[in-house]
Amino acid sequence: MEVSTEIHVPISLNTNFANMSYFLVKSIAANAALPGDWRVVFTVSRDTDWDLDHPNLAWAKDYPVEFRWVDQAQWDALPTGVHQYISTLLQRHTYPTFARWPAIVSLSSPD
């Protein structure tokens, strides 16, 4: 799907990141005044047992968002302890984008 603006965000699926992701998307929808269509693509680490049916992600159905999990082989190839940081960083740079205005941002978790 071609959009005007595409924002890529690496995350782990836990309560903190779900909340930060929700507020990021809600803020973009309410305040950003982006030209044309937009979407947020979340690159998700594999350190979770959540899926898209998790109650903390119910909000995602109301916004133009997509969740892409890190490739399992890439996850397995990395040393324990850096999976969620390195795998999401590497994976999000491999996606083709057809947006006029692509952006890569990062959320910080207080964990």
C-alpha positions, -999 to +999 in steps of 0.1 A: +000+000+000+015+033-011+011+061+015+024+097+018+042+091+051+054+059+066+069+058+101+089+027+112+092+020+149+110-009+166+093-023+197+090-052+221+054-062+228+048-056+265+026-032+284+050-003+283+056-004+246+019-011+238+010+021+257+038+042+241+028+028+207-008+037+212-001+072+223+024+078+195-002+067+169-031+086+186-009+117+187+000+114+150-037+109+141-048+139+161-020+164+157+005+157+130-015+171+100+005+148+077+000+153+040-021+125+026-024+089+039+001+077+065+008+045+084+031+033+113+050+000+108+061-016+141+090-040+139+084-064+168+110-084+186+104-120+194+107-117+232+070-119+237+041-143+236+016-116+226-001-116+192-024-091+175-054-104+195-039-093+228-063-069+246-035-042+249-034-040+211-072-036+205-066+000+196-045-009+166-076-019+146-087+017+146-055+031+130-033+026+100-007+005+116+011-027+107+030-051+130+059-071+115+078-096+136+115-100+133+126-130+112+131-160+134+164-170+118+178-135+124+166-136+160+182-170+166+215-158+150+221-130+176+236-134+210+213-136+240+207-103+256+209-082+224+181-099+204+154-072+209+178-043+202+198-055+173+172-076+155+146-048+153+173-024+143+185-046+114+151-058+103+135-023+101+162-012+076+154-041+052+118-031+044+112-015+011+092+017+015+071+034-012+062+064+009+072+099-001+082+106+035+097+076+053+108+081+089+125+058+114+119+066+150+125+049+183+105+047+215+122+043+249+109+021+276+113+027+313+119-010+318 
